[in-house]
Amino acid sequence: MLKFEVIPVTHFAQNCSLIWCDETQRAALVDPGGEPERLMRRVAELGLTLDKVILTHGHLDHVGAADTLRRELGAQIEGPHLEDAFWLEMLAQQSQMFGFEHTEAFTPNRWLAQGDRIEVGNQSLEVYFCPGHTPGHVVLLSRSLQVAWVGDVLFAGSIGRTDFPRGDHATLIRSITDTLLPLGDDIVFIPGHGPSSTFGRERVSNPYLTQPIW
């Protein structure tokens, strides 16, 4: 069975998730934006082996600890989509922009694309390409748990910003309405920031979806 816990990190309170297979104790961290020592300590406390770091998109508050975790624990970095390569190449500039410690550029071990699968022990995650907030944003879905990790695509009562380079509001709305919502109303999603919700709840109550501004 797949298990997870949310560990907010950095002054942006970014929802990093530690997910693991309870049969194999193999684990992954989704969007480790910072505080690598704290994240490694939690992995050790649970007796897990961190195999993977999975990135939904290239913004620093979601990737800041990824390369440290790769160096320290030998984890492979998977994601985001290749279209976000320029964000990872700009990590030094992002550090200054967002007020983070200096972070060097890095390249993941694997870029992700629509239809890919990520194995976590004996469990798997489905990958969905959901551009708009960034051009290379991906979303992860556990069918067994009916839980999705959506990064900064969708929030409880809101949606991701599109005023960063190569963000696009219309593309973001299409990603939500054409890709995410059809996955099912009962799916719980973990956003990049703030509380979780369900696709069904957002479909009927999120003002950006019920009265979209194109």
C-alpha angles and dihedrals in degrees: 000000000000117000131183145178130196117234113187111214139186128016087289089067089229114187105239111181127210108206127182146170108243091206096058103018088228112145147189134199117221115210102346097192097178147318095082094175091057091048093048090049091054092048089053094046090057093046093240133150112225108220101162146028111203121199124198094192143347104261113125096238087062100041107029097111098036100097093043090054090049092052097042101040104021093241119160118237114227122186171350113143117273090252088074094057091106090059091055090047088054097052093118090054091044089055090061094040095053099032096247130141113276110284123191123224117260140178122229121237089237133020114215130225140180111296097021121134128215120207120216106182106301092341130082140208126210119226123221124187108229111169125178107085085054126356093245103042118143133189126213125216131193107202092190093057097029087228127134130197105213104174109202098335097095136012135183101280095353146052136230124286117260101189095095121095111297094003115140127192098203091049090050093052091049091050090054099042099037101034112021107034094050089060088078143287093246096059113114114216131206109212126205091253135016133010127340124250139170130262089238094054092049093045091062103029111028106104092210089060102035092048103020119192108217 
